[in-house]
Amino acid sequence: MNARGFFKKIVAVTLAGSMVFGSAMVTMADADSEQTNAQGYKPGQVYRGDQNKFDAKGEALPGYHWDYKKLTDYVDGYYDTKQNPICAKTEHEHTAYTGTCYTKNTCDDTEHVHTESCYAYKNCDIKEHKHTWGACYTKVLGVWCKKEEHTHSQGKGGCQEKYLICSLEEHTHSTEENGCTGPVRTCGKEAHTHGDRCYPYVQPILATYDYEFQMKADENTTNGNEKIHRITPFRDEISLDLEQNVDADELDTIVVPAREDGFKSEFIDNERWYAIRISSVMLDKIKYIAVYQVAPVSGITYIAEVEKIEKYRETNKYMVIFKSGSIKKLEKISLGDKRKGPQAPRYTSYKKIFKAKYLNDLWN
């Protein structure tokens, strides 16, 4: 065997002695290790199970942490626009006034607006007269004038009342729709464009989460002669909720999904939310809680300040209690391009909540 062939064989043996999982390299020495935690799980070995099995995995061994991903997804309800519409209406947009949906009215009336020549005035035979001092009366003698005071009036009922003598009616042509010279719709169809509610509604899939999980070595943990590097345990535990350029230390808000009945009675009326799975590293960091209302609302709508977080009964879940009167209504953060909203608690920052318009602004 020449030197080059020997070198290739050494490389092949070296690569066979390790495997890659996620972003960290785990050596075969880990996977074959006899060391287990109290529940019998070995470092480096990949396990799968439902929520109960995942919750019962126990603590990782010293120098290790749990790494996991969800395998089964929850699907929020949505209107399926790829199916045939069920609204029983046909899409139709009326054409322009010169098109096939309209005809034009014709008008035989003459346009006319009354002018001064269309009126005449009554004649009054009485001369205008107003009593004057000295000529018609004095303070001592009183009124001795035989004439009646009179002032001509052209108002309604006056002695020189103005009246119409024109035989034409006032008329101005109208080119508005249905006007005397305007367009009239004759197509007999209703204008309609299919919207979301014209399509079948797909009910949410209430899936039970399945997990794939593995015990990985912490950062800078040495396994034999090989140094294993990974991201920090805090960011790794919540990495599913983060964009690559987000600083995990900025996270201070948990977003929870809610249906209408529980949302109204608990979130709004009782100012609390419970039976939430919260990462242990986030318990001291959460300052706010926001709610994502599932379909048909499909958006983040309210946020509240957190008073305290406490264990929920004898479970590994938590109850979040709000500061009294701290609930605020948000400008709805809607789905945008996403077909589904969050189906489990997710983390973000208070600052981003008030800047976001769509869910994509919070999580890619």
ZIQUI-V770871 format. One record per residue. RES is the residue in three letters. PSI is psi in degrees with one decimal (none if undefined). OMEGA is omega in radians with two decimals (none if undefined). NEAR is the number of other ideal C-beta (glycine too) atoms within 8 Angstrom. Layout:
<<RES/PSI/OMEGA/NEAR> <RES/PSI/OMEGA/NEAR>>
This chain:
<<MET/129.6/3.13/4> <ASN/174.7/-3.05/5> <ALA/-39.3/-3.13/5> <ARG/-43.1/3.13/6> <GLY/-39.3/3.11/8> <PHE/-40.8/3.14/9> <PHE/-42.5/3.12/8> <LYS/-40.0/-3.12/8> <LYS/-39.9/3.12/9> <ILE/-43.4/3.14/8> <VAL/-42.9/-3.12/8> <ALA/-41.6/3.13/8> <VAL/-39.1/-3.14/8> <THR/-45.6/-3.14/8> <LEU/-34.1/3.12/7> <ALA/-20.4/-3.10/7> <GLY/6.5/3.12/8> <SER/160.7/3.07/11> <MET/153.9/-3.10/7> <VAL/132.8/3.08/7> <PHE/119.2/-3.12/11> <GLY/-131.8/-3.09/8> <SER/2.4/-3.07/4> <ALA/150.7/3.09/12> <MET/131.5/-3.14/9> <VAL/126.8/-3.08/15> <THR/157.9/3.11/13> <MET/-24.3/3.08/10> <ALA/-36.0/3.07/9> <ASP/-51.1/-3.06/12> <ALA/-30.5/-3.11/12> <ASP/2.2/-3.07/6> <SER/143.6/3.09/9> <GLU/-7.8/-3.12/5> <GLN/130.0/3.14/6> <THR/161.7/3.03/9> <ASN/-174.4/-3.05/10> <ALA/-22.2/-3.13/6> <GLN/2.3/3.06/8> <GLY/14.5/-3.14/6> <TYR/135.4/-3.12/10> <LYS/149.2/3.00/12> <PRO/142.0/3.02/13> <GLY/-17.6/-3.11/13> <GLN/138.1/-3.12/9> <VAL/128.1/3.13/7> <TYR/154.8/3.07/10> <ARG/147.8/3.12/8> <GLY/171.5/3.12/9> <ASP/-173.1/-3.07/9> <GLN/-41.2/-3.11/9> <ASN/-43.2/3.13/7> <LYS/-39.8/3.13/10> <PHE/-42.8/-3.13/12> <ASP/-26.7/-3.08/7> <ALA/15.1/-3.07/7> <LYS/-16.7/3.10/10> <GLY/-172.4/-3.11/7> <GLU/146.3/3.04/5> <ALA/156.7/3.10/7> <LEU/157.4/3.08/10> <PRO/134.1/-3.12/3> <GLY/2.5/-3.14/6> <TYR/166.6/3.06/12> <HIS/163.1/3.09/10> <TRP/130.9/3.03/11> <ASP/137.8/-3.06/11> <TYR/165.2/2.98/9> <LYS/151.4/3.14/8> <LYS/137.6/-3.10/9> <LEU/-27.0/-3.11/8> <THR/132.6/-3.05/8> <ASP/153.7/3.02/7> <TYR/137.0/3.13/12> <VAL/121.8/3.10/11> <ASP/155.4/3.10/12> <GLY/147.7/-3.14/10> <TYR/160.8/3.07/11> <TYR/121.4/-3.03/10> <ASP/96.4/-3.09/9> <THR/-3.6/3.09/7> <LYS/-14.4/3.09/3> <GLN/172.0/3.10/7> <ASN/141.9/-3.14/3> <PRO/151.6/-3.12/8> <ILE/10.7/-3.07/7> <CYS/-9.4/-3.14/8> <ALA/20.6/3.10/3> <LYS/152.1/3.10/9> <THR/134.8/3.09/5> <GLU/133.5/3.13/7> <HIS/133.1/3.05/8> <GLU/123.0/-3.12/6> <HIS/137.8/3.10/10> <THR/171.8/3.09/8> <ALA/164.3/-3.03/5> <TYR/-21.6/3.13/8> <THR/2.2/-3.07/5> <GLY/-162.8/-3.02/8> <THR/-12.9/-3.10/5> <CYS/-11.1/-3.01/9> <TYR/152.1/2.87/15> <THR/166.9/-3.08/6> <LYS/132.6/3.09/9> <ASN/151.3/2.97/11> <THR/152.0/-3.06/5> <CYS/126.8/3.13/7> <ASP/-9.2/-3.13/3> <ASP/148.0/3.11/8> <THR/134.3/3.08/5> <GLU/133.5/-3.10/7> <HIS/135.6/3.02/8> <VAL/126.8/-3.10/6> <HIS/135.4/3.05/8> <THR/-177.1/-3.10/5> <GLU/-29.5/-3.12/4> <SER/-12.1/3.14/5> <CYS/0.3/-3.06/9> <TYR/157.5/3.01/11> <ALA/171.6/-3.10/6> <TYR/145.1/3.07/9> <LYS/152.1/3.07/9> <ASN/144.4/3.08/5> <CYS/122.5/-3.10/7> <ASP/-10.1/-3.12/3> <ILE/132.6/3.11/7> <LYS/144.0/3.10/4> <GLU/138.9/-3.13/7> <HIS/140.0/3.06/8> <LYS/126.4/-3.11/6> <HIS/138.6/3.09/9> <THR/153.3/-3.13/6> <TRP/137.1/3.11/6> <GLY/-44.7/-3.13/5> <ALA/-31.9/-3.07/5> <CYS/-20.3/-3.11/10> <TYR/158.8/2.94/10> <THR/168.6/-3.10/7> <LYS/-32.4/-3.09/4> <VAL/-48.0/-3.04/4> <LEU/-17.9/-3.08/6> <GLY/-161.8/-3.09/6> <VAL/122.2/3.05/6> <TRP/-2.7/-3.12/7> <CYS/135.9/-3.12/8> <LYS/-7.3/-3.10/3> <LYS/150.5/3.04/7> <GLU/139.9/3.03/5> <GLU/139.3/-3.11/7> <HIS/135.0/3.06/9> <THR/127.4/3.13/6> <HIS/143.9/3.10/9> <SER/130.6/3.10/9> <GLN/3.3/3.11/8> <GLY/177.0/-3.10/6> <LYS/125.8/-3.12/4> <GLY/0.2/-3.13/5> <GLY/167.6/-3.09/10> <CYS/-22.4/3.06/9> <GLN/44.4/-3.06/11> <GLU/140.2/3.11/12> <LYS/131.9/3.14/7> <TYR/154.3/-3.04/8> <LEU/131.5/3.09/6> <ILE/-2.4/-3.08/6> <CYS/138.7/-3.14/8> <SER/-8.6/-3.11/2> <LEU/148.8/3.02/7> <GLU/145.9/3.06/5> <GLU/137.4/-3.13/7> <HIS/135.3/3.04/8> <THR/127.7/3.14/6> <HIS/142.0/3.10/10> <SER/126.0/3.11/8> <THR/4.8/3.08/6> <GLU/165.3/3.11/6> <GLU/131.8/-3.10/8> <ASN/6.1/3.04/7> <GLY/172.0/-3.02/10> <CYS/-27.6/3.05/8> <THR/18.8/-3.11/10> <GLY/179.2/-3.11/13> <PRO/150.0/3.08/10> <VAL/126.6/-3.11/10> <ARG/126.2/-3.08/8> <THR/2.7/-3.06/7> <CYS/-22.2/3.11/8> <GLY/11.6/-3.11/3> <LYS/153.9/3.10/8> <GLU/132.5/3.07/5> <ALA/130.8/-3.08/7> <HIS/135.1/2.99/9> <THR/128.4/-3.10/6> <HIS/128.8/3.02/10> <GLY/-176.4/-3.09/5> <ASP/-44.9/-3.03/6> <ARG/-1.0/3.06/6> <CYS/-9.4/-3.06/10> <TYR/160.5/3.13/12> <PRO/141.6/3.11/7> <TYR/125.4/3.12/9> <VAL/119.9/-3.10/8> <GLN/149.8/3.10/5> <PRO/146.2/3.05/9> <ILE/110.8/-3.10/6> <LEU/79.3/-3.04/4> <ALA/150.3/2.96/8> <THR/125.9/-3.08/6> <TYR/136.4/2.91/12> <ASP/148.9/-3.07/11> <TYR/151.4/2.92/14> <GLU/121.2/-3.05/10> <PHE/157.2/-3.02/14> <GLN/143.1/3.08/14> <MET/117.0/-3.10/15> <LYS/153.8/3.11/16> <ALA/142.3/3.09/12> <ASP/167.8/3.13/10> <GLU/137.6/3.10/9> <ASN/14.6/3.05/7> <THR/131.9/-3.13/10> <THR/130.1/3.09/8> <ASN/103.4/-3.03/9> <GLY/-127.0/3.14/6> <ASN/4.6/-3.05/3> <GLU/132.3/3.13/9> <LYS/125.7/-3.09/6> <ILE/129.5/-3.11/15> <HIS/138.4/3.11/6> <ARG/169.1/3.06/11> <ILE/164.8/-3.05/7> <THR/148.8/-3.11/8> <PRO/-37.4/-3.10/9> <PHE/-51.5/-3.12/8> <ARG/-35.7/-3.11/10> <ASP/-38.9/-3.09/11> <GLU/-28.5/-3.12/10> <ILE/18.5/-3.02/14> <SER/-24.5/3.14/8> <LEU/-20.0/-3.08/6> <ASP/1.3/-2.97/9> <LEU/146.3/2.89/11> <GLU/163.3/-3.07/6> <GLN/-30.6/-3.05/4> <ASN/16.4/-3.12/3> <VAL/133.7/3.07/8> <ASP/116.7/-3.09/4> <ALA/-26.2/-3.11/10> <ASP/-15.7/3.14/4> <GLU/-12.4/-3.07/8> <LEU/126.8/3.13/13> <ASP/6.6/-3.05/9> <THR/134.8/3.04/15> <ILE/135.7/3.12/14> <VAL/125.5/-3.10/15> <VAL/140.1/3.05/12> <PRO/148.0/-3.10/11> <ALA/145.4/3.01/12> <ARG/165.1/-2.97/7> <GLU/-45.0/-3.05/8> <ASP/-50.6/3.13/6> <GLY/-33.9/3.13/9> <PHE/-47.0/-3.09/12> <LYS/-47.5/-3.01/9> <SER/-35.9/-3.06/8> <GLU/-55.9/-3.05/11> <PHE/-47.9/-3.07/15> <ILE/-53.3/-3.02/10> <ASP/-45.7/-3.07/7> <ASN/-5.6/3.11/7> <GLU/54.3/3.10/11> <ARG/165.2/3.03/10> <TRP/136.5/-3.01/11> <TYR/173.2/-3.04/10> <ALA/45.3/-3.13/6> <ILE/135.7/2.98/13> <ARG/121.2/-3.12/8> <ILE/131.5/3.08/12> <SER/136.4/-3.08/9> <SER/-31.4/-3.12/5> <VAL/-11.8/-3.12/9> <MET/-10.6/-3.02/12> <LEU/-40.1/-3.11/10> <ASP/-3.9/-3.06/4> <LYS/-21.4/-3.05/8> <ILE/119.7/3.11/15> <LYS/-19.0/-3.08/8> <TYR/156.0/3.06/13> <ILE/129.8/3.10/14> <ALA/157.0/-3.09/15> <VAL/133.2/3.01/15> <TYR/113.7/3.10/13> <GLN/125.6/-3.10/13> <VAL/177.6/-3.10/12> <ALA/143.0/0.21/9> <PRO/-3.7/3.14/4> <VAL/-50.9/3.08/9> <SER/60.4/3.10/11> <GLY/159.3/3.03/11> <ILE/122.2/-2.94/15> <THR/-25.7/-3.09/11> <TYR/157.1/3.07/12> <ILE/148.1/-3.14/13> <ALA/157.1/3.10/14> <GLU/139.9/-3.07/8> <VAL/128.0/3.06/13> <GLU/-48.8/3.12/7> <LYS/160.7/3.08/5> <ILE/127.6/-3.12/10> <GLU/160.4/3.14/7> <LYS/140.8/3.10/7> <TYR/104.1/-3.14/10> <ARG/-148.2/-3.13/4> <GLU/57.5/-3.13/2> <THR/177.1/3.05/7> <ASN/23.4/3.11/4> <LYS/173.9/-3.01/11> <TYR/158.4/3.00/12> <MET/130.5/3.10/13> <VAL/122.3/-3.14/13> <ILE/130.4/-3.04/10> <PHE/156.7/2.93/13> <LYS/133.8/-3.06/8> <SER/130.6/3.09/6> <GLY/12.3/-3.06/4> <SER/-1.6/-3.11/9> <ILE/130.0/3.11/11> <LYS/139.8/3.04/7> <LYS/136.0/-3.11/5> <LEU/156.7/2.87/12> <GLU/120.2/-2.93/4> <LYS/128.1/3.02/8> <ILE/104.5/-2.97/14> <SER/176.2/-3.06/9> <LEU/-39.0/-3.05/11> <GLY/-128.3/-3.12/9> <ASP/-12.2/-3.12/5> <LYS/141.8/3.09/9> <ARG/-10.9/-3.13/5> <LYS/152.9/3.12/10> <GLY/-177.1/3.12/12> <PRO/136.2/-3.13/11> <GLN/-3.7/3.10/9> <ALA/165.0/3.13/8> <PRO/137.8/3.08/10> <ARG/159.1/-3.04/10> <TYR/145.5/3.06/13> <THR/-164.5/3.14/12> <SER/150.1/3.11/9> <TYR/-38.9/-3.12/10> <LYS/-42.7/-3.11/7> <LYS/-32.5/3.13/10> <ILE/-42.2/-3.05/16> <PHE/-5.9/3.05/7> <LYS/-18.1/-3.01/6> <ALA/145.2/3.03/11> <LYS/-34.0/3.13/7> <TYR/162.4/3.13/11> <LEU/-31.5/3.11/14> <ASN/-23.6/3.10/9> <ASP/-19.0/3.11/10> <LEU/-44.2/-3.08/11> <TRP/130.9/3.03/10> <ASN/none/none/3>>
